[in-house]
Amino acid sequence: MSARTGSSHQLRLALTAVRMGPALMLLIIVLVLSLLSPVFLSGRNLGNIGLETSVVALLALGQLLVIITAGIDLSVGSLIALSSVLGALWVRDLELVEGWLVIPSMMLGGALAGAVSGTLFVKGKLPHPFLATLAMMMIARGAALLISGGQPITGMPESVRLVGTYRLFGVPLAVIVVLVLAVLVHLLLTRITWGQWIYAVGASKEGARRVGVPVDRVLISVYVMSGFFAGTAAIVVSGQTNSAYPTAGNLLELSSIAAVIIGGASFFGGRGTVFGALVGALILGVIQNGLNLLNVNPSWQYVALGVVVILAVELDVVRSRLETRLRSVQVEEKLERKEAQE
């Protein structure tokens, strides 16, 4: 084995270790918290972690699609509030006591708001989706406050309450919903042409256009999906509280972005996985749950989460450098083999 071949092998091992960084980080955090708190690994607490994480996980699934295209969606937290309020109004004002229309209406409300954000960004020729989704964040929050009069609306239908609170053999129904949707998103990204287009747009919009990818439609679609997942998260939140709060979802857009980045996606687009996004959401949920069990001041929770985000970003920087170095070594190996053959 030549020195260059050995270097390539070492780079591959290092790159594999870095790519496993989020999963290893989650494992270490779980081990530490299980040693510090005897309650942490109890079945009930694990169920609580799943339930608490489900909302951020749902948002992260939608945010992942947006970030893969090198975008960002700041509106998802506010869309939880707006979708919740709209769903509650179906019950209160239209007396849909059975609630069978409430769940799809909340999903549809989020998806329509996402369509507005995506269309505003693409057709409005805005320089970055930050502006479009920031505007939608303000509009959705304001609309939720205006429609509700700034007060919570109590009394959600049984179907919504079931999603938020029901447990099947100890597993929260919300967790099952997350897993089912995660599998669907994974299949979309890995088995469907649409998913390949999303990665292509994130890697290079101009390059994607040259090979015939409908870039504008792809970009609008990911914001529609992000809004859809925000509407779905609103169902879980409303079900947990049996209410619609116009202040619900505050700052959850930041948690969803953090989860996706911690899970290994890149702000520059073209990279990210469903598994990574779920791991990122679990890291946030596990840290918050563990620190609550240890009676740590809530202010320190933000500090801990900030440190995790920094570590994740640094891992991304290291990964990028290793990938660049590995490509360089592989090119040099090919040149050496070519010279040896000649």
Secondary structure, DSSP 8 states (H G I E B T S, - for coil): --HHHHHHHHHHHHHHHHHTHHHHHHHHHHHHHHHH-TTTTSHHHHHHHHHHHHHHHHHHHHHHHHHHTT-----HHHHHHHHHHHHHHHHHHH--TT-TTHHHHHHHHHHHHHHHHHHHHHHTT-S-HHHHHHHHHHHHHHHHHHHHTTS-EE---HHHHHHHH-EETTEEHHHHHHHHHHHHHHHHHHHSHHHHHHHHHHH-HHHHHHTT--HHHHHHHHHHHHHHHHHHHHHHHHHHHTEE-TTTTTTHHHHHHHHHHHTT--TTSS---HHHHHHHHHHHHHHHHHHHHTT--HHHHHHHHHHHHHHHHHHHHHHHHHHHHHHHHHHHHHHHHHHHH-
